[in-house]
Amino acid sequence: MKRSLLFLTTALFLLSSCSSKKNKKQEPVNTNTNVEIVKKDPPSVPKRERMKNTIETKEQPAVEKKKDIVVDLPLVPREFRAAWVASVANINWPSKNYLSTAEQQQEAIGILDFLKTNNFNAVIFQVRPSADAFYKSDLEPWSYFLTGTEGQAPSPYYDPLEFWVEQAHKRGIELHVWLNPYRAHHTAGGAVTSASMARKMPESVVKLKQGYYWFDPSKQSTQEHAARVVMDIVKRYDIDGVHFDDYFYPYAEYNGGQDFPDSDSYNEFKRNGGTLSRGDFRRNSVNTFIERIYKDIKREKNFVKFGISPFGIWKPGYPAGIQGSSQYDMLYADAKLWLNKGWIDYFAPQLYWPIQPAKQSYTALLKWWESENTTGRHLWPGINTVGRRGPEYVQEIVNQVAAARNILPDNRNGVIHWSLAGLIKNPAMTQALVEGPYQSKALVPPSPWLNANPLLKPTLLLTPQGNNMFLKWQHQQIDQVAKWVLYLNYGGEWKYEILEPGVTTKDVPTALNNKKLQYVAVKAIDRLSNESPYIAEKIK
């Protein structure tokens, strides 16, 4: 009996000991302790405990994400519609060189309102007609064509370029600054004074027999100064583009038919071992400058487009049958090279001839230039809107706009009208455009080779107000929004509006022509004309 009791006591002791050891191994697994560790020090939580915490989180009520409304929006037309506004010799603006500040501003607003009303979306504004400035510059004097006195600021003071940029953008219009890179003094620019760059940089400037002063394009001092002028504007003003016209080496008639007087720069080139012919030496100087300007602009502001509007014929015989002057041999501008190399964002050859006859055919030249557009840049021809009057010529211009649409790839259409006067002073021309090809507004074509930050989707709020619906939209990147596109669907039919960046609300009727408002959608457009995803709402 004692032996049995002793055996039973020993067995119970051993069993109790084993059970105690087992319980000691399980002690760290404690739910309350784990929760405290997660709260105090998340990075040190063991893997198993993180899993447990995740499971506990999932048990909380989930917030249901609102589903996006999917609709089939219509395509908005894409076309560059611009006009040149020339300041040299007071061709377009200001109309006279003695206007007051208020009169200048009134004229500028009138021009921009005209362009907006007639569905244009860009203006090419001449700010440096001849080594002078329509803006505050520490590099060159105020223009004679602005105040009547070279070097004299407007009074009361304002900055014309700043004003034009602000007013253009308010109206959803791109503003491109137009500069003449080499002209130092125009014959209509009054006397050459001590304020003139012709006096301040005499070692870089030559006088031509017809009274013009011209920077020698091959002088390093010329290129450095012109590049500083361009980049000064790019850095300080919120412009959309920089634009050069057809004046490189001057037309021969500017020097009485004689060759450009650049013997000193060419002889220096040869003394330093140069072997190029005089023509190739000149073309190389211009080529070097064009490439530099393009790269300088892109380093500073990638979104600022660089465009050139050269003489429309590269060489006679290109394409076959074309006759006329040669930009390559007379102006020493190898514009075909610039297009082939992609040193421009848009190319606007001055095709100021009709579709017929064939010897200088608008369409034949446009097709040839497009065949040379190997980098896929914008090709927006310049057309001579101011050339003649009469219904036949009005129809010619309408036909040229249509021809550009047919010849150029979709989403890269556009023309530039020379000049504003051919539209404002010829109401029949403007009426034919706005009732024909420019009947609806269009966005500027995008430039996919220029990088841009993707735009986020806007937000959209709809508030019923009787027979109207109040719309309000917002964007997280509002500083990057250049335009809005508002879409309305009545009875299954879409309509759209292109709105200025400052417009973020609108009242619209809940029914139109007995058709009920069914959907509203909004997109944001950046300054390179890229679209954001749309936000859409269904009307309940």
HELIX and SHEET records of a PDB file:
HELIX    1   1 LYS A    2  GLN A   26  1                                  25    
HELIX    2   2 THR A   31  LYS A   40  1                                  10    
HELIX    3   3 PRO A   42  SER A   44  5                                   3    
HELIX    4   4 LYS A   47  LYS A   58  1                                  12    
HELIX    5   5 VAL A   88  ASN A   90  5                                   3    
HELIX    6   6 THR A  101  THR A  117  1                                  17    
HELIX    7   7 TYR A  144  THR A  147  1                                   4    
HELIX    8   8 PRO A  160  LYS A  170  1                                  11    
HELIX    9   9 MET A  197  LYS A  200  1                                   4    
HELIX   10  10 GLN A  220  ARG A  236  1                                  17    
HELIX   11  11 ALA A  252  ASN A  255  5                                   4    
HELIX   12  12 SER A  263  ARG A  271  1                                   9    
HELIX   13  13 ARG A  278  GLU A  300  1                                  23    
HELIX   14  14 GLN A  327  LEU A  331  3                                   5    
HELIX   15  15 ALA A  335  LYS A  341  1                                   7    
HELIX   16  16 ALA A  358  GLN A  360  5                                   3    
HELIX   17  17 TYR A  362  SER A  371  1                                  10    
HELIX   18  18 PRO A  391  ILE A  407  1                                  17    
HELIX   19  19 ALA A  421  ILE A  424  1                                   4    
HELIX   20  20 PRO A  427  VAL A  434  1                                   8    
HELIX   21  21 ILE A  478  GLN A  480  5                                   3    
SHEET    1   A 9 HIS A 378  LEU A 379  0                                        
SHEET    2   A 9 TYR A 346  PHE A 347  1                                        
SHEET    3   A 9 LYS A 305  ILE A 308  1                                        
SHEET    4   A 9 GLY A 241  PHE A 244  1                                        
SHEET    5   A 9 GLU A 174  LEU A 179  1                                        
SHEET    6   A 9 ALA A 122  ARG A 128  1                                        
SHEET    7   A 9 PHE A  80  VAL A  85  1                                        
SHEET    8   A 9 GLY A 414  TRP A 418  1                                        
SHEET    9   A 9 GLY A 382  ASN A 384  1                                        
SHEET    1   B 3 ARG A 183  HIS A 185  0                                        
SHEET    2   B 3 TYR A 213  PHE A 215 -1                                        
SHEET    3   B 3 VAL A 205  LYS A 207 -1                                        
SHEET    1   C 3 THR A 459  GLN A 465  0                                        
SHEET    2   C 3 ASN A 468  GLN A 474 -1                                        
SHEET    3   C 3 THR A 505  PRO A 509 -1                                        
SHEET    1   D 4 GLU A 493  LEU A 499  0                                        
SHEET    2   D 4 LYS A 483  TYR A 490 -1                                        
SHEET    3   D 4 LYS A 515  ILE A 525 -1                                        
SHEET    4   D 4 ALA A 511  LEU A 512 -1                                        
SHEET    1   E 4 GLU A 493  LEU A 499  0                                        
SHEET    2   E 4 LYS A 483  TYR A 490 -1                                        
SHEET    3   E 4 LYS A 515  ILE A 525 -1                                        
SHEET    4   E 4 ILE A 535  LYS A 538 -1                                        
END                                                                             
